[in-house]
Every structure is written in structure tokens, then in C-alpha cells.
Amino acid sequence: MRMHTLLIIFTAVMLSCSNTPEKNAQGESNAGVLPLAMMQDENLQKAYFASGCFWCVEAVFESVKGVEEAVSGYAGGEEPNPTYREVSAGRTGHAEAVMVLYDPGVIDFATLVTVYYGSHNPTTVNGQHPDYGTQYRSVIFFTNEEEKAIAQQAKADLGASGSYDQPIATEILPLQKFWPAEDYHQNFERRNPNQPYVRSVSIPRLNRFKARFPELLKEQRSSAE
């Protein structure tokens, strides 16, 4: 029994978003992968969401039409210049979050909120399986009153829909500051498809979203293109 318990604990630790090396699977630092020019593109708007491990959230949003890029990072806490080690330990008040850069001519904020709620369990307090703690809580960060109203209405509608037995736990907070995560976290799922957590958690979560919202997905290029 003790050995079985230890095996369960070991598996849970290995399949955790916080269990990652300081470099990627290829041993590279991934320096320079942040899309800095795109982040400054005035034709793109930004939206900010948190719903568990940011590797998963980033991959979901990047699969959606009109989303040019999603950047993993940290938001919601008071600690300046937070590091992954600090945030994943739950010591900063920050949540793992993503900044979504999108073309408002293709997709609007309300649809991004639909993507958000449709890609995680918003009733889970402080976590998304298998990651738990305030750093993995569900949050929509708004940057203006219009976004706030859309987020609040979507939360109220979802709560009244009868889709869940538990209350919607998503926080709706003003964005104070978004801190981009270390370079090796950017596009982590795409760059590390064989990483155990990615195979067991990130990819299945992405595939569930794709099956639920095929009309929102980007067209897949053929191998000949």
C-alpha cells in the first residue's frame, strides 16, 4: 500500500505543470522566442486570461481563428519581476496567465471569452486538474469597462445555464500588469510535444476544445504547403 501511494505521488509530481526543467527538451534557452514586434502591433488587441497551466491555455488560444499569438506569463499578484520558480511555488499571488494578441476584424473579445470558458472547468477553485494552487486559478483580467461588462455577463449567463452543479469560480479582475514568462515557456506545447505533461494533459485538453468548437479553429495547412 505504501509503495502504491508513493507511486501515485510520484506520478502526480511528474505530470504537473510545475515540474519542468529550466531549459527546453533540446537543452536550449529559447532566447528570443517572444514575439516582441507582434506585441507592439497597433492593429492587434490584447486580452488576458488564466485557467490553469499556461502551456495549455496558450495552445488553446493559438488554435483559434483571429488569434495571432498567445504569450505565457504572470498576472494578478503584487510581486514585481516574478520568476517561474516563485510563481509555481504559490508565493507571489500571481496566476499563470496568457496575453492573447488578436485581430479584432476576425474575432472579438466576447468570442475569446467563449473560448476561455469552453476550454476549462470554471467551477474549480484554485486549480485545473492536475495543477492546484492560487497560481492556477481561473481569472479573466479586463483592461476596460467594456471587457469587464462582457466578462461579467458571460459569467452570469454560464452560472444561470445549468451547465454546472457548482458556482462559477472565475475571478474577474482589472489587469494591473502582465509579466511575460521566461522564454523557454513560450510555445511550450508545440516545441515539446513529447514532454510527459504535454502528452498527458496539454494535448488532451486542446483536443477536447477542438472537438467542441471546430468552427472557431484555424484552417490546418496541408503538408504540401
C-alpha positions as CSV (number, residue, x, y, z in Angstrom):
1,M,0.0,0.0,0.0
2,R,2.8,2.4,0.9
3,M,4.5,1.7,-2.4
4,H,1.3,2.3,-4.3
5,T,0.8,5.6,-2.5
6,L,4.3,6.7,-3.3
7,L,3.8,5.8,-7.0
8,I,0.7,7.9,-7.1
9,I,2.5,10.9,-5.6
10,F,5.5,10.4,-8.0
11,T,3.1,10.3,-11.0
12,A,1.3,13.4,-9.8
13,V,4.5,15.3,-9.4
14,M,5.8,14.2,-12.9
15,L,2.5,15.2,-14.5
16,S,2.5,18.7,-13.1
17,C,2.9,22.0,-14.9
18,S,5.4,23.0,-12.2
19,N,7.6,20.0,-13.0
20,T,9.7,21.4,-15.8
21,P,13.4,22.0,-16.4
22,E,14.9,25.4,-16.7
23,K,15.5,24.8,-20.4
24,N,13.5,23.0,-23.1
25,A,13.8,19.4,-24.1
26,Q,16.5,20.2,-26.6
27,G,18.7,21.9,-24.0
28,E,18.2,25.3,-25.5
29,S,17.4,28.5,-23.6
30,N,14.8,29.5,-26.4
31,A,16.1,33.1,-26.2
32,G,14.3,35.5,-28.4
33,V,11.1,33.5,-29.0
34,L,8.9,36.2,-27.6
35,P,7.1,38.0,-30.5
36,L,8.1,41.5,-29.5
37,A,7.3,43.1,-32.8
38,M,3.8,41.5,-32.8
39,M,3.3,42.6,-29.1
40,Q,3.7,46.2,-30.3
41,D,1.5,45.9,-33.4
42,E,-1.2,48.6,-33.1
43,N,-3.5,46.6,-35.4
44,L,-3.8,43.8,-32.8
45,Q,-5.6,44.0,-29.5
46,K,-4.7,42.2,-26.3
47,A,-6.8,40.1,-23.9
48,Y,-5.6,38.4,-20.7
49,F,-6.8,35.0,-19.2
50,A,-5.7,32.5,-16.6
51,S,-7.1,29.0,-16.3
52,G,-4.5,26.5,-15.1
53,C,-1.2,25.8,-16.6
54,F,-0.3,28.4,-19.2
55,W,1.2,25.9,-21.6
56,C,-2.4,24.5,-22.0
57,V,-4.1,27.9,-22.2
58,E,-1.6,29.3,-24.7
59,A,-2.1,26.3,-27.0
60,V,-5.9,26.6,-26.9
61,F,-5.9,30.2,-27.9
62,E,-3.3,29.8,-30.6
63,S,-5.6,27.3,-32.3
64,V,-8.3,29.9,-32.8
65,K,-9.0,32.0,-35.9
66,G,-8.0,35.6,-35.5
67,V,-5.5,34.9,-32.7
68,E,-2.1,35.9,-34.0
69,E,-0.1,34.9,-30.8
70,A,-0.5,33.9,-27.2
71,V,2.2,34.8,-24.7
72,S,2.6,32.9,-21.5
73,G,3.2,35.0,-18.4
74,Y,2.1,36.0,-14.9
75,A,-0.6,38.4,-13.6
76,G,-2.8,39.1,-10.6
77,G,-0.2,39.4,-7.9
78,E,1.9,42.2,-6.4
79,E,5.4,40.7,-6.8
80,P,7.4,42.6,-9.4
81,N,9.5,40.7,-11.9
82,P,8.2,37.3,-10.8
83,T,10.0,34.1,-11.8
84,Y,8.5,30.7,-12.7
85,R,10.1,29.2,-9.7
86,E,8.4,31.7,-7.4
87,V,5.0,31.7,-9.1
88,S,4.8,27.9,-9.4
89,A,5.5,27.7,-5.6
90,G,2.5,29.9,-4.9
91,R,4.5,32.6,-3.2
92,T,3.7,35.6,-5.3
93,G,-0.1,35.9,-5.6
94,H,0.3,35.8,-9.4
95,A,-1.5,33.3,-11.6
96,E,-0.1,31.7,-14.7
97,A,-1.8,33.7,-17.4
98,V,-1.7,34.3,-21.1
99,M,-1.7,37.5,-23.2
100,V,-3.8,36.9,-26.3
101,L,-2.9,39.1,-29.3
102,Y,-5.9,39.0,-31.7
103,D,-7.2,40.7,-34.8
104,P,-10.5,42.4,-33.9
105,G,-11.5,42.3,-37.5
106,V,-11.6,38.5,-37.3
107,I,-12.6,37.7,-33.7
108,D,-14.0,39.8,-30.8
109,F,-13.4,39.8,-27.1
110,A,-16.8,38.1,-26.4
111,T,-15.8,35.2,-28.6
112,L,-12.4,34.9,-26.8
113,V,-14.4,34.7,-23.5
114,T,-16.4,31.8,-25.1
115,V,-13.1,30.1,-25.9
116,Y,-11.9,30.7,-22.4
117,Y,-15.0,29.2,-20.7
118,G,-15.2,26.4,-23.2
119,S,-11.7,25.2,-22.6
120,H,-11.6,24.6,-18.8
121,N,-13.7,23.8,-15.8
122,P,-14.6,27.3,-14.4
123,T,-16.1,25.8,-11.2
124,T,-12.7,24.5,-9.9
125,V,-11.4,26.8,-7.1
126,N,-7.7,27.4,-7.3
127,G,-6.7,24.9,-10.0
128,Q,-7.3,22.8,-13.1
129,H,-6.5,19.1,-12.8
130,P,-3.8,18.1,-12.1
131,D,-2.5,21.5,-11.0
132,Y,-3.8,23.1,-7.9
133,G,-3.0,26.3,-6.0
134,T,-3.8,30.0,-6.4
135,Q,-1.2,30.2,-9.2
136,Y,-3.6,28.0,-11.3
137,R,-6.9,29.8,-10.5
138,S,-9.4,30.9,-13.1
139,V,-9.3,34.6,-13.9
140,I,-10.4,37.0,-16.7
141,F,-8.3,40.2,-16.5
142,F,-10.1,43.1,-18.1
143,T,-8.4,46.3,-19.4
144,N,-11.5,48.5,-19.8
145,E,-15.2,48.7,-18.8
146,E,-16.4,47.0,-22.0
147,E,-14.3,44.0,-21.3
148,K,-15.5,43.9,-17.7
149,A,-19.1,44.0,-18.7
150,I,-18.7,41.3,-21.3
151,A,-16.8,39.1,-18.8
152,Q,-19.4,39.6,-16.0
153,Q,-22.3,38.9,-18.3
154,A,-20.7,35.7,-19.6
155,K,-20.1,34.5,-16.1
156,A,-23.7,35.3,-15.1
157,D,-25.1,33.6,-18.2
158,L,-23.0,30.5,-17.6
159,G,-24.0,30.3,-14.0
160,A,-27.6,30.5,-14.9
161,S,-27.4,28.0,-17.7
162,G,-27.5,24.9,-15.6
163,S,-24.3,23.6,-17.3
164,Y,-22.6,23.1,-13.9
165,D,-23.6,21.9,-10.5
166,Q,-21.2,24.2,-8.7
167,P,-20.9,28.0,-8.8
168,I,-18.6,29.6,-11.4
169,A,-15.3,30.3,-9.6
170,T,-13.7,32.6,-12.2
171,E,-12.5,35.9,-10.9
172,I,-12.9,39.0,-12.9
173,L,-10.2,41.5,-12.1
174,P,-8.6,44.6,-13.6
175,L,-5.2,43.9,-15.2
176,Q,-2.5,45.7,-13.2
177,K,0.5,44.3,-15.1
178,F,1.3,41.3,-17.2
179,W,4.8,39.9,-16.9
180,P,5.9,37.7,-19.8
181,A,7.2,34.3,-18.6
182,E,10.7,33.1,-19.3
183,D,11.4,32.4,-23.0
184,Y,11.6,28.6,-22.7
185,H,7.8,28.6,-21.7
186,Q,6.7,30.3,-24.9
187,N,5.0,27.9,-27.4
188,F,6.0,25.1,-24.9
189,E,3.4,22.6,-26.1
190,R,4.3,23.0,-29.8
191,R,8.1,22.9,-29.1
192,N,7.9,19.9,-26.6
193,P,5.2,17.5,-27.9
194,N,6.8,14.5,-26.2
195,Q,7.1,16.1,-22.7
196,P,5.1,13.9,-20.3
197,Y,2.8,16.7,-19.1
198,V,2.2,17.9,-22.6
199,R,1.3,14.4,-23.8
200,S,-0.9,13.6,-20.8
201,V,-2.6,16.9,-20.0
202,S,-2.0,19.7,-22.6
203,I,-2.7,17.9,-25.8
204,P,-5.9,16.1,-24.5
205,R,-7.2,19.5,-23.2
206,L,-6.5,21.1,-26.6
207,N,-8.2,18.2,-28.4
208,R,-11.3,18.4,-26.2
209,F,-11.6,22.1,-27.1
210,K,-11.1,21.4,-30.8
211,A,-13.8,18.8,-30.8
212,R,-16.2,21.2,-29.0
213,F,-15.6,24.3,-31.2
214,P,-14.5,23.2,-34.7
215,E,-16.0,26.4,-36.2
216,L,-13.5,28.5,-34.3
217,L,-10.4,26.8,-35.4
218,K,-7.8,28.0,-37.8
219,E,-7.5,26.1,-41.1
220,Q,-4.9,23.4,-41.0
221,R,-2.3,23.7,-43.7
222,S,-1.5,20.5,-45.7
223,S,2.0,19.0,-45.6
224,A,2.4,20.0,-49.2
225,E,2.1,23.8,-48.4
